[in-house]
């Protein structure tokens, strides 16, 4: 026969109900499948405590850092989020609270959800940058999806043969740091790489151009004349298309601006706030390409293979993906408005 500690909450409720209906102890025990003593003890607990739970309260060693101490520890963390556990312990012990160990402080922090994480990398934004970003999103917060759909987004990104991802971690014992499974090889400057320039819009994935050197004004002029110009004519033949570019020096060169001025009757330039990669959906495409590139095996042995793989990934990007990115623009604008021109999760 089942003991009281083995019974489920449903069985305990059955015992209480049958006893309240006047059923005998023996009949209740047979119905539930437990001992008579279990029926008696559970019914008595319900009469005395109004509860049938078998969980004992207060089991185990009392917490060294109680609720008041946890609130104080939370304030110390928020004063300087870059402090180590040792520094936090020293500050905590300097107060009126009881002496605690670093292990206790670390365990308490984890229990509070205050885990140690890498700082989020965001663009450096000055007060002027925030003002210009805020001005831009205010000008575009009422744009409809039809307006966002005629924008061609552009950017460039570098891809390396050997890319070391600082987010990768391994689990090892002391002394195992040089094992092949616990280390990662790298070369100076990533072993070489290529620069990709690309553009896309809601309707079509645009051309991608490969550079094996830093983008300069002359290179950029050739790209927009040979690649961008026919693409814009194809995507928005009515002449009301909009081209987005950032404020890199090569894009603001005199010869580049003069070329755009000569073609204002074919498409328009979008003004762009400084240090705003979170507003450019093209950044997400580069991130997707980087992840897919690193997922391929074996790693790229040379520049030629790297170029071929990057181009293959680009031309196989899903239209659903880049259309979702364009559709995210109202949300991105709202996010910058919410933080008054500051950095966002995008």
Residue frames relative to the residue before (quaternion, step in Angstrom):
aa qw qx qy qz dx dy dz
X 1.0000 0.0000 0.0000 0.0000 0.00 0.00 0.00
X 0.5296 -0.6688 0.4306 0.2947 3.56 -1.03 0.81
X 0.3916 -0.6960 0.5522 0.2395 3.54 -1.14 0.76
X 0.6863 -0.4945 0.3379 0.4126 3.55 -1.27 0.37
X 0.6694 0.5233 -0.3083 0.4277 3.60 0.96 -0.86
X 0.6817 0.5036 -0.2839 0.4484 3.61 1.21 -0.51
X 0.5756 0.6290 -0.3673 0.3717 3.58 1.24 -0.27
X 0.4569 -0.6718 0.5135 0.2760 3.55 -1.12 0.73
X 0.6681 -0.4812 0.3712 0.4293 3.55 -1.30 0.19
X 0.6158 0.5452 -0.3474 0.4504 3.59 1.08 -0.66
X 0.6540 0.5052 -0.3092 0.4705 3.60 0.96 -0.89
X 0.6433 0.5186 -0.3252 0.4598 3.58 0.96 -0.81
X 0.6478 0.5113 -0.3186 0.4663 3.57 1.02 -0.77
X 0.6158 0.5433 -0.3381 0.4597 3.58 1.08 -0.73
X 0.6396 0.5319 -0.3245 0.4502 3.57 0.97 -0.87
X 0.6670 0.4987 -0.3063 0.4612 3.58 0.88 -0.94
X 0.6743 0.5090 -0.3027 0.4410 3.57 0.89 -0.95
X 0.6851 0.4802 -0.3013 0.4575 3.62 0.84 -0.93
X 0.6460 0.5102 -0.3306 0.4616 3.59 1.02 -0.69
X 0.6397 0.5149 -0.3256 0.4687 3.57 1.07 -0.72
X 0.6743 0.4811 -0.2927 0.4778 3.59 1.15 -0.59
X 0.5842 -0.6280 0.3488 0.3778 3.60 1.26 0.05
X 0.3832 0.7173 -0.4934 0.3083 3.59 1.24 0.28
X 0.5186 -0.6526 0.4500 0.3205 3.57 -1.01 0.76
X 0.6515 -0.5218 0.3811 0.3976 3.55 -1.28 0.44
X 0.6585 0.5200 -0.3156 0.4432 3.58 0.94 -0.90
X 0.6667 0.4976 -0.3048 0.4638 3.59 0.90 -0.92
X 0.6405 0.5222 -0.3224 0.4616 3.59 1.01 -0.81
X 0.6443 0.5265 -0.3151 0.4565 3.58 0.97 -0.88
X 0.6642 0.4932 -0.3024 0.4734 3.60 0.99 -0.83
X 0.6427 0.5392 -0.3189 0.4410 3.60 1.02 -0.83
X 0.7495 0.3907 -0.2087 0.4919 3.56 0.85 -1.01
X 0.3932 -0.7201 0.4842 0.3041 3.59 1.09 -0.65
X 0.5650 0.5634 -0.4001 0.4509 3.56 0.96 0.89
X 0.6388 -0.5206 0.3934 0.4077 3.56 -1.29 0.01
X 0.6282 -0.5291 0.4062 0.4006 3.56 -1.28 0.36
X 0.6383 0.5378 -0.3354 0.4368 3.58 1.01 -0.80
X 0.6179 0.5391 -0.3485 0.4541 3.59 1.09 -0.66
X 0.6263 0.5280 -0.3315 0.4680 3.59 1.04 -0.80
X 0.6702 0.5078 -0.2983 0.4517 3.57 0.88 -0.94
X 0.7048 0.4735 -0.2862 0.4440 3.60 0.80 -0.98
X 0.6669 0.4927 -0.3152 0.4616 3.61 0.94 -0.81
X 0.6570 0.4975 -0.3201 0.4673 3.58 0.96 -0.82
X 0.6439 0.5164 -0.3199 0.4652 3.59 1.01 -0.79
X 0.6396 0.5182 -0.3286 0.4630 3.60 1.00 -0.79
X 0.6493 0.5076 -0.3297 0.4605 3.59 0.98 -0.76
X 0.6459 0.5144 -0.3197 0.4648 3.61 1.01 -0.80
X 0.7404 0.4330 -0.2352 0.4571 3.60 0.85 -0.96
X 0.8168 0.2701 -0.1124 0.4973 3.61 0.87 -0.96
X 0.3881 -0.7147 0.4940 0.3075 3.59 1.21 -0.41
X 0.7023 0.3783 -0.2304 0.5572 3.57 1.27 0.35
X 0.2517 -0.7797 0.5545 0.1459 3.59 -1.07 0.68
X 0.3828 0.7496 -0.4739 0.2588 3.61 1.26 0.09
X 0.3414 -0.7495 0.5361 0.1852 3.53 -1.09 0.79
X 0.4856 0.6842 -0.4323 0.3304 3.56 1.27 -0.07
X 0.3199 -0.7442 0.5569 0.1835 3.54 -0.86 0.97
X 0.3518 -0.7489 0.5310 0.1826 3.56 -0.90 0.93
X 0.8294 0.2597 -0.1737 0.4631 3.54 -1.13 0.66
X 0.3705 0.7253 -0.5036 0.2883 3.60 1.14 0.50
X 0.7343 0.3917 -0.2978 0.4676 3.57 -0.96 0.84
X 0.6733 -0.4996 0.3699 0.4004 3.49 -1.36 0.22
X 0.4958 -0.6562 0.4676 0.3238 3.64 -0.92 0.84
X 0.5696 -0.5980 0.4428 0.3491 3.56 -1.15 0.64
X 0.4372 -0.6727 0.5299 0.2748 3.56 -1.04 0.83
X 0.7443 0.2760 -0.1624 0.5861 3.58 1.02 -0.88
X 0.1693 -0.8153 0.5498 0.0660 3.53 -0.28 1.29
X 0.7961 -0.3466 0.1913 0.4578 3.59 -1.31 0.01
X 0.6544 0.5061 -0.3210 0.4611 3.59 0.91 -0.83
X 0.6635 0.5013 -0.2984 0.4684 3.56 1.00 -0.84
X 0.6232 0.5376 -0.3353 0.4584 3.58 1.07 -0.68
X 0.6375 0.5077 -0.3316 0.4752 3.59 1.02 -0.74
X 0.6462 0.5088 -0.3195 0.4707 3.59 1.02 -0.81
X 0.6428 0.5181 -0.3206 0.4643 3.58 0.99 -0.80
X 0.6271 0.5313 -0.3302 0.4642 3.58 1.03 -0.76
X 0.6474 0.5060 -0.3228 0.4698 3.61 0.98 -0.78
X 0.6381 0.5266 -0.3318 0.4532 3.60 0.98 -0.79
X 0.6356 0.5231 -0.3269 0.4641 3.59 1.00 -0.82
X 0.7151 0.4704 -0.2677 0.4424 3.58 0.82 -0.96
X 0.5647 0.5842 -0.3905 0.4330 3.59 1.22 -0.36
X 0.7767 -0.0694 0.0619 0.6230 3.58 1.09 -0.74
X 0.2220 -0.8354 0.4923 0.1018 3.55 -0.11 1.30
X 0.6381 0.5330 -0.3337 0.4443 3.60 1.23 -0.09
X 0.4311 0.7063 -0.4620 0.3192 3.60 1.23 0.15
X 0.4389 -0.6709 0.5305 0.2756 3.54 -1.15 0.67
X 0.6738 -0.4668 0.3673 0.4395 3.57 -1.30 0.18
X 0.6309 0.5388 -0.3360 0.4458 3.58 1.02 -0.79
X 0.6677 0.4920 -0.3013 0.4706 3.60 0.94 -0.86
X 0.6503 0.5088 -0.3170 0.4667 3.60 0.97 -0.81
X 0.6402 0.5255 -0.3251 0.4564 3.59 1.00 -0.81
X 0.6504 0.5154 -0.3160 0.4598 3.57 0.97 -0.86
X 0.6624 0.4902 -0.3084 0.4751 3.59 0.95 -0.82
X 0.6517 0.5199 -0.3209 0.4495 3.58 0.95 -0.85
X 0.6892 0.4808 -0.2779 0.4655 3.59 0.96 -0.87
X 0.5892 0.5796 -0.3747 0.4201 3.59 1.21 -0.39
X 0.6348 0.5311 -0.3271 0.4560 3.61 1.24 -0.31
X 0.7260 -0.4464 0.3092 0.4219 3.55 -1.30 -0.21
X 0.5055 0.6787 -0.4201 0.3277 3.61 1.23 -0.17
X 0.6458 -0.5151 0.3993 0.3977 3.52 -1.33 0.29
X 0.5922 -0.5744 0.4310 0.3657 3.56 -1.22 0.53
X 0.0417 -0.7983 0.6006 -0.0177 3.57 -0.92 0.96
X 0.4606 -0.6661 0.5142 0.2825 3.55 -1.24 0.43
X 0.6449 -0.5056 0.3967 0.4137 3.55 -1.28 0.30
X 0.6223 0.5486 -0.3425 0.4410 3.58 1.03 -0.75
X 0.6486 0.5109 -0.3170 0.4667 3.60 0.99 -0.81
X 0.6514 0.5053 -0.3154 0.4700 3.57 0.96 -0.85
X 0.6629 0.5039 -0.3150 0.4553 3.59 0.90 -0.88
X 0.6596 0.5067 -0.3079 0.4619 3.59 0.95 -0.86
X 0.6462 0.5156 -0.3116 0.4684 3.57 1.06 -0.78
X 0.6354 0.5278 -0.3262 0.4597 3.58 0.98 -0.82
X 0.6554 0.5007 -0.3109 0.4723 3.58 0.96 -0.85
X 0.6490 0.5165 -0.3156 0.4610 3.58 1.01 -0.82
X 0.6793 0.4713 -0.2772 0.4896 3.59 1.16 -0.65
X 0.5336 -0.6422 0.4010 0.3768 3.61 1.26 -0.11
X 0.5293 0.6235 -0.4112 0.4025 3.59 1.26 0.16
X 0.0178 0.8288 -0.5551 0.0683 3.56 0.44 1.26
X 0.4893 -0.6252 0.5150 0.3233 3.56 -1.25 0.46
X 0.0469 0.8036 -0.5873 0.0840 3.58 -0.70 1.10
X 0.5675 -0.5722 0.4542 0.3798 3.54 -1.24 0.37
X 0.5255 -0.6248 0.4567 0.3533 3.63 -0.98 0.73
X 0.4789 -0.6538 0.5038 0.2990 3.58 -1.06 0.74
X 0.3483 -0.7411 0.5365 0.2040 3.56 -0.84 0.98
X 0.0435 0.7891 -0.6078 0.0773 3.56 -0.72 1.10
X 0.5992 -0.5623 0.4117 0.3941 3.62 -1.14 0.47
X 0.4943 -0.6317 0.5076 0.3147 3.55 -1.17 0.64
X 0.0438 -0.8213 0.5680 -0.0303 3.57 -0.52 1.19
X 0.2489 -0.7494 0.5973 0.1403 3.55 -0.74 1.09
X 0.7002 -0.4324 0.3383 0.4563 3.56 -1.29 0.06
X 0.6455 0.5189 -0.3155 0.4632 3.58 1.03 -0.81
X 0.6255 0.5355 -0.3376 0.4561 3.59 1.01 -0.79
X 0.6554 0.5163 -0.3120 0.4545 3.58 0.92 -0.88
X 0.6402 0.5272 -0.3230 0.4559 3.55 1.01 -0.82
X 0.6870 0.4780 -0.2870 0.4660 3.59 0.91 -0.91
X 0.6284 0.5184 -0.3358 0.4730 3.60 1.05 -0.71
X 0.6561 0.5084 -0.3077 0.4652 3.55 0.96 -0.88
X 0.6327 0.5260 -0.3263 0.4653 3.57 1.02 -0.80
X 0.6613 0.5184 -0.3074 0.4466 3.60 0.94 -0.89
X 0.7042 0.4547 -0.2920 0.4605 3.60 0.80 -0.91
X 0.6046 0.5341 -0.3667 0.4635 3.60 1.11 -0.51
X 0.6531 0.5066 -0.3146 0.4668 3.58 1.06 -0.69
X 0.7802 0.3456 -0.1627 0.4955 3.60 1.11 -0.64
X 0.4521 0.7188 -0.4520 0.2731 3.62 1.16 0.03
X 0.7150 0.4231 -0.2577 0.4933 3.61 1.16 -0.44
X 0.3804 0.7261 -0.4928 0.2920 3.57 1.23 0.25
X 0.3683 -0.7050 0.5625 0.2257 3.54 -1.12 0.75
X 0.6608 -0.4938 0.3709 0.4265 3.57 -1.27 0.21
X 0.5908 0.5695 -0.3725 0.4335 3.61 1.09 -0.61
X 0.6560 0.4963 -0.3110 0.4762 3.58 1.07 -0.70
X 0.6588 0.4932 -0.3172 0.4713 3.61 0.96 -0.80
X 0.6379 0.5694 -0.3337 0.3970 3.60 1.06 -0.66
X 0.7010 0.4456 -0.2891 0.4758 3.62 1.13 -0.39
X 0.5149 0.6148 -0.4287 0.4160 3.59 1.28 0.29
X 0.2073 -0.7374 0.6301 0.1275 3.56 -1.03 0.87
X 0.2266 -0.7974 0.5522 0.0886 3.57 -0.59 1.21
X 0.0254 -0.8157 0.5778 -0.0130 3.59 -0.98 0.77
X 0.1517 0.7532 -0.6330 0.0952 3.53 -1.29 0.44
X 0.2140 -0.7454 0.5967 0.2064 3.55 -1.31 0.06
X 0.0767 -0.7905 0.6073 0.0203 3.54 -1.21 0.51
X 0.3814 -0.7182 0.5377 0.2229 3.54 -1.18 0.65
X 0.1234 -0.7670 0.6273 0.0542 3.56 -1.06 0.86
X 0.2178 -0.8049 0.5461 0.0800 3.57 -0.76 1.09
X 0.5753 -0.5730 0.4510 0.3705 3.55 -1.22 0.51
X 0.7788 0.1638 -0.0746 0.6009 3.56 0.91 -0.97
X 0.0205 -0.8106 0.5832 -0.0486 3.52 -0.34 1.27
X 0.1747 -0.7823 0.5920 0.0842 3.59 -0.68 1.11
X 0.1905 -0.7942 0.5723 0.0741 3.54 -0.53 1.22
X 0.3378 -0.7797 0.4959 0.1790 3.59 -0.43 1.20
X 0.5914 0.5934 -0.3688 0.4027 3.59 1.24 -0.23
X 0.5781 0.5915 -0.3795 0.4147 3.60 1.25 -0.34
X 0.0668 -0.7928 0.6057 0.0161 3.57 -0.93 0.94
X 0.1922 -0.7518 0.6152 0.1390 3.56 -1.27 0.41
X 0.3384 -0.6954 0.5885 0.2357 3.55 -1.29 0.39
X 0.1398 0.8003 -0.5653 0.1431 3.59 -0.66 1.10
X 0.4642 -0.6398 0.5369 0.2948 3.51 -1.34 0.32
X 0.6491 -0.4856 0.3807 0.4449 3.62 -1.19 0.29
X 0.7774 0.3123 -0.2516 0.4845 3.56 -0.93 0.93
X 0.6502 0.5281 -0.3189 0.4433 3.60 1.25 -0.14
X 0.3888 0.7822 -0.4427 0.2026 3.59 1.25 -0.01
X 0.7261 0.4237 -0.2488 0.4809 3.62 1.15 -0.50
X 0.4032 0.6909 -0.4991 0.3331 3.60 1.20 0.20
X 0.5949 -0.5902 0.3960 0.3754 3.65 -0.98 0.71
X 0.6803 0.4904 -0.2953 0.4578 3.59 1.03 -0.75
X 0.7301 0.4024 -0.2253 0.5043 3.60 1.25 -0.34
X 0.7045 0.3917 -0.2635 0.5298 3.58 1.22 0.20
X 0.2040 -0.7589 0.6036 0.1348 3.54 -1.28 0.29
X 0.3835 -0.7413 0.5103 0.2076 3.56 -0.89 0.95
X 0.0209 0.7868 -0.6168 0.0003 3.54 -1.15 0.61
X 0.2545 -0.7485 0.5933 0.1518 3.54 -1.24 0.45
X 0.6445 -0.5165 0.3873 0.4098 3.54 -1.25 0.36
X 0.8448 0.0635 -0.1021 0.5214 3.58 -0.92 1.00
X 0.6288 -0.5955 0.3304 0.3752 3.57 1.13 0.64
X 0.5803 -0.6182 0.3682 0.3816 3.59 1.23 0.34
X 0.6607 -0.4771 0.3082 0.4908 3.57 1.25 0.25
X 0.0432 0.8107 -0.5820 0.0470 3.54 -1.18 0.43
X 0.3912 -0.6877 0.5537 0.2597 3.53 -1.34 -0.19
X 0.3338 -0.6944 0.5976 0.2221 3.53 -1.32 0.41
X 0.1371 -0.7808 0.6057 0.0677 3.55 -0.91 0.98
X 0.1042 -0.7359 0.6643 0.0801 3.53 -1.11 0.80
X 0.0732 0.8161 -0.5685 0.0742 3.56 -0.84 0.92
X 0.1274 -0.7722 0.6165 0.0855 3.51 -1.30 0.32
X 0.0331 0.7842 -0.6194 0.0172 3.56 -1.20 0.53
X 0.1457 -0.7484 0.6368 0.1148 3.52 -1.33 0.30
X 0.7399 -0.3854 0.2862 0.4713 3.56 -1.29 -0.04
X 0.7470 0.4513 -0.2308 0.4301 3.56 0.82 -1.00
X 0.8393 0.0502 0.0404 0.5398 3.59 0.84 -0.94
X 0.4320 -0.6255 0.5811 0.2905 3.50 -1.25 0.61
X 0.3309 -0.7873 0.4924 0.1681 3.56 -0.72 1.06
X 0.7154 -0.4256 0.3230 0.4502 3.57 -1.29 -0.18
X 0.1904 -0.7328 0.6356 0.1504 3.54 -1.29 0.37
X 0.1650 -0.7975 0.5781 0.0500 3.54 -0.94 0.94
X 0.2792 -0.7782 0.5474 0.1299 3.57 -0.92 0.97
X 0.0466 -0.7691 0.6374 0.0011 3.55 -0.96 1.00
X 0.2365 -0.7608 0.5858 0.1486 3.58 -1.00 0.77
X 0.7051 0.3484 -0.2533 0.5633 3.55 1.22 0.50
X 0.6818 -0.4706 0.3574 0.4312 3.54 -1.31 0.11
X 0.5052 -0.6544 0.4721 0.3061 3.57 -1.03 0.80
X 0.0471 -0.7841 0.6188 -0.0041 3.55 -0.84 1.05
X 0.7215 -0.4595 0.2907 0.4286 3.57 -1.27 0.33
X 0.6616 0.5092 -0.3149 0.4516 3.60 0.93 -0.87
X 0.6382 0.5143 -0.3250 0.4718 3.59 1.02 -0.81
X 0.6759 0.5050 -0.2989 0.4459 3.54 0.90 -0.95
X 0.6275 0.5352 -0.3374 0.4538 3.58 1.01 -0.77
X 0.6473 0.5097 -0.3199 0.4678 3.60 0.97 -0.82
X 0.6502 0.5277 -0.3216 0.4420 3.59 0.99 -0.82
X 0.7131 0.4479 -0.2841 0.4584 3.59 0.76 -0.96
X 0.6538 0.5068 -0.3217 0.4606 3.58 1.09 -0.63
X 0.7700 0.3785 -0.1936 0.4757 3.59 0.89 -0.95
X 0.7760 0.3418 -0.1712 0.5017 3.60 1.04 -0.73
X 0.7327 0.4433 -0.2507 0.4514 3.56 0.72 -1.09
X 0.6451 0.5724 -0.3318 0.3824 3.58 0.84 -1.00
X 0.7169 0.4071 -0.2803 0.4918 3.66 0.72 -0.88
X 0.6054 0.5604 -0.3626 0.4336 3.60 1.08 -0.62
X 0.6708 0.4866 -0.3039 0.4700 3.60 0.90 -0.90
X 0.6427 0.5208 -0.3281 0.4561 3.59 1.01 -0.75
X 0.6673 0.4933 -0.2930 0.4749 3.56 1.10 -0.67
X 0.7081 0.4705 -0.2677 0.4533 3.60 0.88 -0.96
X 0.8038 0.0693 -0.0057 0.5908 3.59 0.86 -0.97
X 0.0938 -0.8481 0.5199 0.0399 3.61 0.31 1.19
X 0.5796 0.6093 -0.3751 0.3901 3.60 1.21 -0.32
X 0.5126 -0.6814 0.4006 0.3354 3.61 1.24 -0.19
X 0.6264 0.5404 -0.3525 0.4375 3.61 1.22 0.12
X 0.3504 0.7485 -0.4918 0.2741 3.60 1.21 0.43
X 0.2591 -0.7487 0.5936 0.1413 3.54 -1.29 0.44
X 0.1643 -0.7888 0.5867 0.0817 3.57 -0.90 0.93
X 0.2168 -0.7765 0.5827 0.1023 3.54 -0.89 1.02
X 0.1049 0.7523 -0.6474 0.0631 3.54 -1.05 0.86
X 0.4583 -0.6795 0.4887 0.2991 3.56 -1.12 0.57
X 0.6257 -0.5926 0.3904 0.3237 3.56 -1.32 -0.08
X 0.2062 0.7798 -0.5573 0.1970 3.60 1.05 0.73
X 0.6428 -0.5688 0.3408 0.3836 3.64 -1.03 0.71
X 0.6651 0.5141 -0.3299 0.4296 3.62 0.90 -0.80
X 0.6638 0.5000 -0.3096 0.4620 3.61 1.16 -0.50
X 0.7041 0.4314 -0.2573 0.5019 3.57 1.26 -0.35
X 0.3749 0.7343 -0.4870 0.2883 3.59 1.26 0.19
X 0.6414 -0.5699 0.3561 0.3702 3.56 -1.12 0.69
X 0.6768 0.4965 -0.3132 0.4442 3.60 0.88 -0.90
X 0.6352 0.5225 -0.3285 0.4644 3.59 1.12 -0.64
X 0.6744 0.4920 -0.2965 0.4638 3.58 0.88 -0.93
X 0.6286 0.5271 -0.3384 0.4610 3.58 1.04 -0.72
X 0.6339 0.5220 -0.3398 0.4584 3.61 1.01 -0.74
X 0.6593 0.4948 -0.3137 0.4714 3.60 0.92 -0.84
X 0.6257 0.5395 -0.3365 0.4520 3.58 1.06 -0.75
X 0.6590 0.5154 -0.3068 0.4539 3.59 1.03 -0.73
X 0.7633 0.3591 -0.1830 0.5050 3.60 1.16 -0.50
X 0.2898 0.7863 -0.5016 0.2149 3.59 1.15 0.52
X 0.6272 0.5305 -0.3538 0.4472 3.61 1.14 -0.38
X 0.6725 0.4850 -0.2918 0.4768 3.60 1.28 -0.22
X 0.7647 -0.1625 0.0931 0.6165 3.60 1.12 -0.65
X 0.4080 -0.7227 0.5167 0.2102 3.54 -1.24 0.47
X 0.4328 -0.6681 0.5387 0.2760 3.55 -1.26 0.48
X 0.3324 -0.7173 0.5751 0.2105 3.56 -1.05 0.78
X 0.4256 -0.6598 0.5458 0.2927 3.59 -0.91 0.84
X 0.1214 -0.8197 0.5590 0.0282 3.58 -1.00 0.76
X 0.3967 -0.7258 0.5066 0.2432 3.61 -0.82 0.96
X 0.5590 -0.6273 0.4161 0.3476 3.63 -1.08 0.60
X 0.8587 0.1322 -0.1025 0.4845 3.53 -1.29 0.56
X 0.4740 0.6896 -0.4161 0.3560 3.57 0.82 0.98
X 0.0795 0.8173 -0.5660 0.0728 3.63 0.62 1.02
X 0.5990 0.5816 -0.3651 0.4118 3.59 1.17 -0.49
X 0.6677 0.4762 -0.3040 0.4848 3.59 1.23 -0.29
X 0.6544 0.4893 -0.3059 0.4887 3.57 1.28 -0.20
X 0.3359 -0.7717 0.4999 0.2040 3.65 -0.40 1.13
X 0.4985 0.6583 -0.4246 0.3711 3.58 1.25 -0.27
X 0.5840 0.5956 -0.3753 0.4042 3.60 1.07 -0.63
X 0.6393 0.5273 -0.3269 0.4543 3.57 1.03 -0.74
X 0.6203 0.5371 -0.3443 0.4563 3.59 1.05 -0.70
X 0.6375 0.5105 -0.3358 0.4693 3.61 0.95 -0.79
X 0.6484 0.5205 -0.3250 0.4505 3.58 0.96 -0.81
X 0.6401 0.5141 -0.3195 0.4732 3.58 0.99 -0.83
X 0.6622 0.5085 -0.3073 0.4566 3.59 0.93 -0.88
X 0.6372 0.5323 -0.3245 0.4532 3.58 0.99 -0.82
X 0.6706 0.4960 -0.2980 0.4641 3.58 0.92 -0.90
X 0.6724 0.4844 -0.3041 0.4699 3.59 0.94 -0.83
X 0.6207 0.5416 -0.3399 0.4538 3.56 1.06 -0.72
X 0.7094 0.4551 -0.2636 0.4691 3.60 0.89 -0.94
X 0.6184 0.5450 -0.3511 0.4442 3.59 1.19 -0.35
X 0.6008 0.5755 -0.3604 0.4219 3.59 1.23 -0.32
X 0.1033 -0.7807 0.6146 0.0461 3.55 -1.10 0.76
X 0.5414 -0.2139 -0.8131 0.0087 1.50 -2.03 1.46
X 0.6777 -0.4757 0.3405 0.4455 3.64 -1.22 0.21
X 0.6322 -0.5396 0.3909 0.3955 3.55 -1.21 0.46
X 0.3035 -0.7796 0.5156 0.1853 3.63 -0.69 0.99
X 0.8167 0.0543 0.0093 0.5744 3.61 1.13 -0.54
X 0.7289 -0.4366 0.3169 0.4214 3.54 -1.39 0.15
X 0.6420 0.5490 -0.3313 0.4204 3.58 0.94 -0.87
X 0.6711 0.4810 -0.2954 0.4807 3.59 0.93 -0.88
X 0.6209 0.5472 -0.3346 0.4508 3.55 1.03 -0.81
X 0.6550 0.5121 -0.3078 0.4625 3.58 0.95 -0.91
X 0.6735 0.5071 -0.3007 0.4459 3.58 0.85 -0.96
X 0.6772 0.4917 -0.2996 0.4582 3.58 0.92 -0.86
X 0.6424 0.5217 -0.3266 0.4567 3.58 0.98 -0.79
X 0.6653 0.4964 -0.3036 0.4678 3.58 0.93 -0.88
X 0.6409 0.5240 -0.3263 0.4564 3.58 1.00 -0.81
X 0.6488 0.5020 -0.3186 0.4749 3.60 0.97 -0.82
X 0.6437 0.5419 -0.3248 0.4319 3.59 0.91 -0.91
X 0.7540 0.4109 -0.2285 0.4588 3.58 0.71 -1.05
X 0.6850 0.4266 -0.2975 0.5102 3.60 1.26 0.01
X 0.3482 0.7266 -0.5129 0.2962 3.58 1.20 0.42
X 0.4765 -0.6979 0.4639 0.2656 3.55 -0.96 0.89
X 0.4922 -0.6485 0.4877 0.3153 3.63 -0.92 0.84
X 0.5935 0.5730 -0.3693 0.4278 3.60 1.07 -0.67
X 0.6513 0.5312 -0.3218 0.4359 3.57 0.99 -0.83
X 0.7558 0.3862 -0.2563 0.4625 3.59 0.65 -1.00
X 0.5815 0.5395 -0.3951 0.4633 3.61 1.16 -0.26
X 0.6170 0.5245 -0.3399 0.4782 3.58 1.11 -0.67
X 0.6247 0.5396 -0.3412 0.4496 3.58 1.06 -0.71
X 0.6529 0.4840 -0.3173 0.4886 3.59 0.96 -0.80
X 0.6560 0.5189 -0.3082 0.4532 3.58 1.00 -0.81
X 0.6243 0.5518 -0.3423 0.4343 3.60 1.20 -0.35
X 0.4529 0.7300 -0.4373 0.2658 3.62 1.20 -0.23
X 0.6438 0.4992 -0.3571 0.4568 3.68 0.85 -0.71
X 0.6482 0.5083 -0.3183 0.4692 3.59 1.05 -0.73
X 0.6332 0.5268 -0.3259 0.4640 3.58 1.01 -0.78
X 0.6471 0.5147 -0.3113 0.4684 3.55 0.97 -0.89
X 0.6598 0.5092 -0.3044 0.4614 3.58 0.93 -0.90
X 0.6364 0.5416 -0.3283 0.4404 3.59 1.05 -0.78
X 0.6619 0.4828 -0.3057 0.4851 3.60 0.99 -0.80
X 0.6131 0.5371 -0.3456 0.4650 3.58 1.05 -0.71
X 0.6557 0.5436 -0.3119 0.4210 3.57 0.93 -0.92
X 0.7590 0.3385 -0.1913 0.5223 3.59 1.01 -0.82
X 0.4664 -0.7282 0.4077 0.2931 3.58 1.31 0.41
X 0.7866 -0.3390 0.1602 0.4905 3.54 0.84 1.02
X 0.5267 0.6521 -0.4045 0.3658 3.60 1.25 -0.05
X 0.6978 -0.4485 0.3469 0.4377 3.55 -1.34 -0.10
X 0.2146 -0.7724 0.5884 0.1055 3.57 -1.17 0.66
X 0.6728 -0.5063 0.3575 0.4040 3.56 -1.31 0.16
X 0.5712 0.5939 -0.3879 0.4128 3.60 1.21 -0.26
